[in-house]
């Protein structure tokens, strides 16, 4: 047997290398401060209340008005009636007899009103459709099918799922095998309900449903043919091609187009309470900016109702004894120290938050004085985070967190802080994006709708007004305003 070849011995050596790495680590306090800085006024008020409940070392600073009298309870504030004293004898409100809570001092001919609950909101679209389904002559199975169909309507009144998928849902959930003819029959019946256009599958179908409800006329037939056979030309506003395809004169085509524009593209909006649909989130401003016309100065203040905090006297640190033999005493001292440190850190973070927010808001006011004096958005200057950082010395991430979700109360209204930040269109242009978009809106509003301006023509109009920006920048601001290209703005 051949002897295996021997490998040459490996050389072992110890080496020492040196390298440098730049690492950035956030401690827990920095992470929590960033989270608190992002909070708006209601959120930070809730955070303070939660901290007061959880940390016994933290308490509110007593206001001078809450200091009790030297002689104990002030007898001048005692104004309870005899009936209230008798009710206080009962241990719980449920123990009070009903006759104690009512007064029979009405005359026999008085009108008695029963209290009832009322809701400010009307029915949802599904509930409103359920009431309308009662108008249809349907059996029990067909009503279940109708309920499934109307349950898949969106807020605009459009059917969001195909009929075969709804049939599968009923087969799985109800164990009902729906025949396609029955499903189609119920679907067509729902589409006859008011408002016209309900349960449409798309915009084209919605318009056709509404046109079919109108009286027969040349204009209605022309409008129906436009939507049914030439919807693509209509959506792209190729009116000359439409007139050629339909073989009608300009007056008939114009009347048909006006009829189509008069229809409701969102029939479901008629079923939902407009107040509920237009309800806006209640905004609580975080800052208040006041302008003094006498000396031209601004005052910036925080509007939060966060109380001033302090550490409870019973949690103040005491000199540590040389030797503690009792383990319970050691645990108690450790608990007191931990809660003291948490309370101290929280108070420090709240002070840092107030200082940071005020510094950022004052820097914004300094850069946007013209707006805070007049309230004219066209006077807003270009402003980015780096500009605030240069004024305050704060990090960009800190400024971003301080401005996110915050609102300011001025003499001209409540505005989000993000309104005051806008980039420069070009490096040497001091016009803000707000001024450009306002000027662009005015130009497009005043243009000839039969010959709308292209982006290049809009650029030249802006240049005449002293705003020199590129054509692609014009297109970007036009799209941000939600305005289509010139061809889609054309009117016949």
KEKEDREN-737727 format. One record per residue (C-alpha): x, y, z. Coordinates in steps of 0.2 Angstrom, whole numbers, padded with zeros to 4 digits, always signed. Example, Ala and Ser with C-alpha at 12.3 -4.5 7.8 and 13.67 -1.06 7.14 Angstrom:
! KEKEDREN-737727
+0062-0022+0039;+0068-0005+0036;
***
This chain:
! KEKEDREN-737727
+0000+0000+0000;+0007+0017-0005;+0011+0029+0009;+0002+0045+0008;+0012+0060+0003;+0016+0071+0017;+0010+0089+0017;+0023+0102+0020;+0021+0110+0038;+0011+0125+0039;+0018+0141+0046;+0008+0149+0060;+0010+0167+0065;+0002+0180+0075;-0002+0197+0067;-0009+0213+0075;-0018+0225+0064;-0026+0242+0068;-0041+0249+0059;-0053+0264+0063;-0072+0264+0061;-0084+0278+0063;-0099+0272+0072;-0114+0282+0077;-0125+0274+0091;-0141+0282+0098;-0145+0280+0116;-0163+0276+0122;-0165+0294+0128;-0161+0301+0110;-0173+0289+0102;-0187+0294+0114;-0183+0312+0112;-0185+0310+0093;-0202+0301+0095;-0208+0315+0107;-0202+0329+0095;-0213+0321+0081;-0228+0322+0092;-0241+0336+0089;-0250+0345+0103;-0263+0332+0108;-0251+0318+0107;-0238+0325+0118;-0252+0330+0131;-0257+0312+0131;-0239+0307+0133;-0237+0318+0148;-0253+0312+0156;-0248+0294+0154;-0231+0298+0161;-0239+0306+0176;-0249+0291+0179;-0235+0278+0178;-0221+0287+0187;-0224+0292+0205;-0209+0302+0205;-0216+0315+0193;-0229+0327+0197;-0236+0344+0192;-0230+0360+0199;-0244+0367+0210;-0251+0383+0204;-0253+0398+0216;-0272+0397+0214;-0273+0379+0220;-0264+0383+0237;-0277+0379+0251;-0281+0391+0265;-0271+0392+0281;-0286+0387+0291;-0291+0372+0281;-0306+0371+0270;-0314+0387+0265;-0331+0388+0272;-0337+0400+0259;-0336+0387+0246;-0348+0376+0255;-0365+0378+0245;-0372+0360+0245;-0391+0360+0246;-0401+0349+0258;-0406+0337+0243;-0388+0335+0238;-0383+0331+0256;-0397+0317+0257;-0391+0310+0240;-0373+0309+0247;-0379+0297+0260;-0381+0283+0247;-0365+0273+0244;-0367+0272+0225;-0377+0281+0211;-0386+0265+0207;-0393+0264+0225;-0402+0281+0224;-0421+0278+0221;-0428+0284+0205;-0440+0296+0214;-0425+0305+0221;-0419+0309+0204;-0435+0316+0197;-0446+0331+0201;-0465+0330+0199;-0468+0349+0198;-0476+0349+0181;-0494+0353+0178;-0506+0340+0170;-0507+0350+0154;-0488+0352+0152;-0480+0344+0136;-0468+0330+0140;-0454+0327+0129;-0445+0310+0128;-0426+0310+0126;-0419+0300+0112;-0402+0298+0104;-0399+0307+0088;-0385+0305+0076;-0378+0319+0065;-0373+0307+0052;-0384+0299+0039;-0383+0281+0033;-0369+0274+0024;-0370+0270+0006;-0374+0251+0010;-0387+0256+0023;-0395+0268+0010;-0395+0255-0003;-0403+0242+0009;-0418+0254+0011;-0420+0256-0008;-0419+0237-0010;-0437+0236-0002;-0443+0245-0018;-0439+0229-0029;-0450+0214-0031;-0437+0201-0025;-0439+0184-0016;-0428+0180-0001;-0414+0172-0010;-0413+0187-0023;-0413+0199-0008;-0397+0190-0001;-0390+0192-0018;-0394+0210-0019;-0387+0213-0002;-0370+0205-0007;-0370+0216-0023;-0373+0232-0014;-0361+0227+0000;-0347+0229-0014;-0351+0247-0019;-0338+0260-0015;-0342+0278-0009;-0345+0283-0028;-0358+0270-0031;-0347+0259-0042;-0347+0240-0041;-0329+0235-0035;-0330+0216-0039;-0336+0206-0054;-0352+0196-0052;-0344+0179-0053;-0333+0184-0038;-0348+0189-0029;-0357+0172-0033;-0341+0163-0026;-0343+0173-0010;-0361+0168-0008;-0357+0149-0012;-0343+0149+0001;-0351+0160+0015;-0370+0156+0013;-0369+0139+0004;-0380+0146-0010;-0377+0142-0028;-0382+0157-0038;-0387+0154-0056;-0379+0167-0068;-0396+0172-0075;-0402+0175-0057;-0387+0185-0053;-0389+0196-0069;-0407+0198-0065;-0404+0205-0048;-0389+0216-0054;-0400+0224-0068;-0414+0227-0055;-0402+0236-0043;-0396+0247-0058;-0414+0254-0060;-0414+0262-0043;-0411+0280-0039;-0399+0289-0041;-0396+0285-0059;-0379+0277-0062;-0379+0267-0046;-0370+0250-0047;-0361+0255-0063;-0345+0245-0066;-0335+0260-0073;-0337+0279-0078;-0342+0274-0095;-0356+0263-0089;-0361+0276-0076;-0364+0289-0089;-0374+0277-0101;-0385+0272-0086;-0389+0291-0083;-0392+0294-0102;-0404+0280-0104;-0415+0288-0091;-0417+0304-0101;-0430+0307-0114;-0427+0302-0132;-0419+0316-0143;-0406+0319-0155;-0394+0326-0142;-0397+0311-0130;-0394+0299-0145;-0378+0308-0150;-0372+0309-0132;-0375+0290-0130;-0366+0286-0146;-0351+0296-0140;-0350+0287-0124;-0354+0270-0131;-0344+0269-0147;-0332+0284-0146;-0327+0285-0128;-0309+0285-0131;-0310+0300-0143;-0321+0309-0130;-0309+0306-0116;-0294+0312-0127;-0305+0327-0133;-0303+0324-0151;-0318+0334-0155;-0315+0336-0174;-0314+0317-0176;-0329+0315-0166;-0339+0327-0177;-0333+0318-0192;-0337+0301-0185;-0355+0306-0180;-0359+0316-0195;-0367+0330-0185;-0365+0349-0185;-0356+0359-0171;-0372+0364-0162;-0378+0346-0160;-0360+0340-0154;-0359+0355-0142;-0376+0351-0134;-0371+0333-0133;-0355+0337-0124;-0364+0349-0112;-0376+0335-0108;-0363+0323-0104;-0354+0336-0093;-0370+0339-0084;-0371+0321-0078;-0365+0315-0061;-0349+0304-0062;-0351+0299-0043;-0369+0295-0040;-0365+0287-0023;-0361+0304-0016;-0380+0308-0017;-0383+0293-0004;-0370+0299+0009;-0371+0314+0020;-0361+0327+0013;-0356+0333+0030;-0349+0316+0034;-0340+0315+0018;-0332+0332+0019;-0328+0331+0038;-0311+0336+0041;-0299+0331+0055;-0300+0343+0069;-0283+0353+0069;-0275+0359+0085;-0262+0372+0081;-0245+0369+0090;-0239+0387+0088;-0246+0405+0089;-0237+0419+0079;-0243+0437+0083;-0237+0452+0074;-0236+0469+0083;-0239+0483+0070;-0232+0496+0082;-0214+0490+0082;-0215+0477+0069;-0210+0463+0081;-0216+0445+0081;-0220+0434+0096;-0220+0415+0095;-0227+0404+0108;-0232+0386+0110;-0250+0382+0112;-0249+0366+0122;-0258+0363+0138;-0244+0353+0145;-0242+0357+0164;-0225+0362+0172;-0217+0346+0179;-0206+0343+0194;-0199+0328+0204;-0209+0324+0220;-0201+0329+0236;-0202+0311+0242;-0191+0305+0228;-0177+0317+0231;-0160+0308+0232;-0154+0306+0250;-0136+0302+0256;-0132+0284+0254;-0128+0275+0270;-0112+0266+0272;-0119+0249+0274;-0137+0243+0270;-0140+0226+0276;-0159+0224+0273;-0162+0219+0255;-0179+0227+0255;-0171+0244+0259;-0159+0241+0245;-0173+0237+0233;-0183+0252+0239;-0168+0264+0236;-0165+0256+0219;-0184+0259+0214;-0183+0277+0220;-0167+0280+0210;-0174+0272+0194;-0190+0282+0195;-0180+0298+0199;-0169+0296+0184;-0184+0292+0173;-0193+0308+0179;-0178+0319+0177;-0175+0312+0159;-0193+0315+0155;-0193+0333+0161;-0176+0336+0152;-0184+0330+0136;-0199+0340+0137;-0189+0356+0140;-0178+0351+0125;-0194+0349+0115;-0200+0366+0119;-0184+0374+0115;-0182+0365+0099;-0199+0369+0093;-0198+0387+0097;-0181+0389+0089;-0187+0381+0073;-0203+0391+0072;-0194+0407+0076;-0182+0404+0062;-0196+0400+0050;-0205+0417+0055;-0188+0426+0052;-0187+0419+0034;-0206+0421+0030;-0209+0438+0038;-0219+0445+0022;-0231+0430+0023;-0235+0432+0042;-0238+0451+0040;-0249+0449+0024;-0255+0431+0023;-0251+0431+0004;-0244+0414-0001;-0236+0422-0016;-0224+0431-0004;-0217+0415+0003;-0198+0414+0000;-0189+0398-0005;-0184+0389+0011;-0176+0372+0014;-0171+0362+0030;-0153+0368+0027;-0158+0386+0029;-0166+0382+0046;-0151+0372+0051;-0139+0386+0047;-0150+0398+0058;-0152+0387+0073;-0137+0375+0072;-0149+0360+0073;-0147+0344+0064;-0158+0341+0048;-0167+0326+0055;-0171+0336+0071;-0179+0350+0061;-0188+0338+0050;-0196+0330+0065;-0200+0347+0073;-0210+0352+0057;-0219+0336+0054;-0237+0336+0057;-0236+0353+0066;-0248+0368+0063;-0246+0387+0067;-0260+0399+0071;-0258+0416+0063;-0270+0431+0061;-0274+0425+0043;-0278+0407+0048;-0270+0390+0053;-0257+0383+0041;-0246+0368+0041;-0227+0371+0044;-0223+0361+0028;-0231+0376+0018;-0216+0387+0022;-0204+0375+0015;-0201+0375-0004;-0187+0372-0016;-0179+0385-0028;-0184+0381-0046;-0166+0386-0051;-0151+0391-0041;-0151+0409-0045;-0170+0411-0044;-0178+0418-0028;-0196+0414-0033;-0204+0401-0022;-0214+0386-0030;-0230+0394-0022;-0228+0410-0033;-0224+0400-0048;-0239+0388-0046;-0251+0403-0042;-0245+0412-0058;-0246+0397-0068;-0264+0394-0062;-0269+0412-0067;-0262+0410-0084;-0271+0393-0087;-0287+0400-0080;-0286+0415-0092;-0281+0405-0108;-0292+0403-0123;-0300+0386-0120;-0302+0382-0138;-0283+0385-0140;-0275+0381-0124;-0257+0384-0121;-0243+0371-0122;-0230+0369-0109;-0218+0379-0119;-0230+0393-0122;-0233+0393-0103;-0214+0394-0100;-0214+0409-0111;-0228+0417-0102;-0219+0414-0085;-0203+0422-0093;-0213+0437-0097;-0218+0439-0079;-0200+0437-0073;-0200+0419-0069;-0187+0410-0079;-0189+0391-0077;-0187+0376-0089;-0201+0368-0098;-0200+0352-0089;-0201+0362-0072;-0217+0370-0079;-0224+0352-0083;-0220+0347-0065;-0229+0361-0057;-0244+0359-0069;-0245+0341-0064;-0244+0346-0045;-0259+0357-0048;-0268+0343-0055;-0270+0352-0072;-0269+0341-0088;-0259+0344-0104;-0265+0357-0117;-0274+0344-0127;-0285+0338-0113;-0289+0356-0107;-0296+0360-0124;-0315+0364-0125;-0326+0362-0141;
***
